[in-house]
Amino acid sequence: MRIVGVILIALGGYVLARGLTYGTSRDVVQIGDLKASVREEHFLPRWTGGIAILAGVILVFARRRRRD
């Protein structure tokens, strides 16, 4: 759990600092064997980074608290 928490904190920090994108492709036109597609880039909202950091902190401290 602690490792997952640290990974979430690091990934959340990256999203907050630099942003994270992902791409999707969709077909626009298809005529016979000819096909045209478009690749769209989407940004993850910054608030997802904050939620990832919060979840990571909870996981790290929940593990520590359970041991005590």
C-alpha positions as CSV (number, residue, x, y, z in Angstrom):
1,M,0.0,0.0,0.0
2,R,2.8,2.4,0.8
3,I,4.4,1.9,-2.6
4,V,1.1,2.6,-4.3
5,G,0.7,5.7,-2.2
6,V,4.1,7.0,-3.2
7,I,3.4,6.4,-6.8
8,L,0.1,8.3,-6.6
9,I,1.9,11.2,-4.9
10,A,4.5,11.3,-7.7
11,L,2.0,11.0,-10.5
12,G,-0.2,13.6,-8.9
13,G,2.7,16.0,-8.6
14,Y,3.6,15.4,-12.3
15,V,0.0,16.2,-13.4
16,L,0.0,19.4,-11.3
17,A,3.4,20.6,-12.5
18,R,3.5,19.5,-16.1
19,G,0.1,18.2,-17.1
20,L,-0.7,14.9,-18.7
21,T,-2.2,14.2,-22.1
22,Y,-3.7,11.2,-23.8
23,G,-4.8,10.8,-27.3
24,T,-7.8,9.3,-29.1
25,S,-8.3,8.5,-32.7
26,R,-11.6,8.5,-34.6
27,D,-12.6,7.9,-38.2
28,V,-13.9,11.0,-40.0
29,V,-14.5,9.8,-43.5
30,Q,-14.5,6.3,-45.1
31,I,-15.1,5.9,-48.8
32,G,-14.4,2.3,-49.9
33,D,-10.8,1.5,-49.0
34,L,-10.0,5.2,-48.4
35,K,-10.2,6.1,-44.7
36,A,-9.4,9.4,-43.0
37,S,-8.9,9.6,-39.2
38,V,-8.2,12.3,-36.7
39,R,-6.1,12.0,-33.6
40,E,-7.2,14.3,-30.8
41,E,-5.1,15.2,-27.7
42,H,-6.9,15.5,-24.4
43,F,-5.5,17.0,-21.2
44,L,-6.2,15.6,-17.8
45,P,-7.6,18.4,-15.5
46,R,-5.2,19.7,-12.9
47,W,-7.6,18.8,-10.1
48,T,-7.0,15.1,-10.8
49,G,-3.4,15.6,-9.7
50,G,-4.6,17.0,-6.4
51,I,-6.9,14.1,-5.8
52,A,-4.1,11.6,-6.7
53,I,-1.8,13.4,-4.2
54,L,-4.5,13.3,-1.5
55,A,-5.2,9.6,-2.1
56,G,-1.5,8.8,-2.0
57,V,-1.0,10.6,1.3
58,I,-4.0,8.8,2.8
59,L,-2.6,5.4,1.7
60,V,0.9,6.2,3.1
61,F,-0.4,7.3,6.5
62,A,-3.2,4.7,6.7
63,R,-0.5,2.0,6.5
64,R,1.6,3.7,9.2
65,R,-1.4,4.2,11.5
66,R,-2.5,0.6,11.2
67,R,1.0,-0.7,12.3
68,D,0.9,1.4,15.5
